[in-house]
Every structure is written in C-alpha cells, then in structure tokens.
Amino acid sequence: MARVIELFDSIWGVGIESATKFYQMGFRTLDDLRKNTHILTEWQKIGLKYHEEFEQRIPRDDVTAIVEIVKAKINELSDLKDVYEAVCCGSYRR
C-alpha cells in the first residue's frame, strides 16, 4: 500500500491525501490513473502526463547555465536587482 501511495504522491499536483484516495478507489498503477483521468484535476492531469519527464534529473551544467541566465536578467532590471536575488534550490544546493 505505502509503495503505491508513494508512487501516486510522486505525481506533480498529487499529495498524500489524493494519493490515498486513489488507492482506496482501487487504483494501483499510473496506467490505472491514465485510464481514469476524469477523476483528476487539471493540474494532476498535467503532472501525470509529464510524470516521467518530471522525474528525470536535469544535468548540473544545465542548471548552472539556467541560474546564470536568470541572475543576468534580474541584474538587467535595475529596479529589481537590489530587491530580488535568484537562488537555485533543491538538490542542486546539496
């Protein structure tokens, strides 16, 4: 049971409560949910559609390049550079 709920919880837009509800409704796989998208919210449908893509890790070099682009854009906006700071979070920081 816990593994199935954890699987559903890994879908963007699905939390523990929804994952548990899906399990209680008899769903056990992502394909079960794909066959019953009428029960999903629009956000959950997007999360399910792109689940495999969202689970892929972005190469560190790509993340570094994106962070530098965002920081440069913030610095271009002179009114904002003293107000906002771009900080890359998540596993990138570890």
Salt bridges, closest charged atoms under 4 A:
ASP31 OD1 - ARG34 NH1 3.15
GLU42 OE2 - LYS45 NZ 3.18
GLU52 OE2 - ARG34 NH2 3.04
GLU52 OE2 - HIS51 ND1 3.97
GLU76 OE1 - LYS73 NZ 3.71
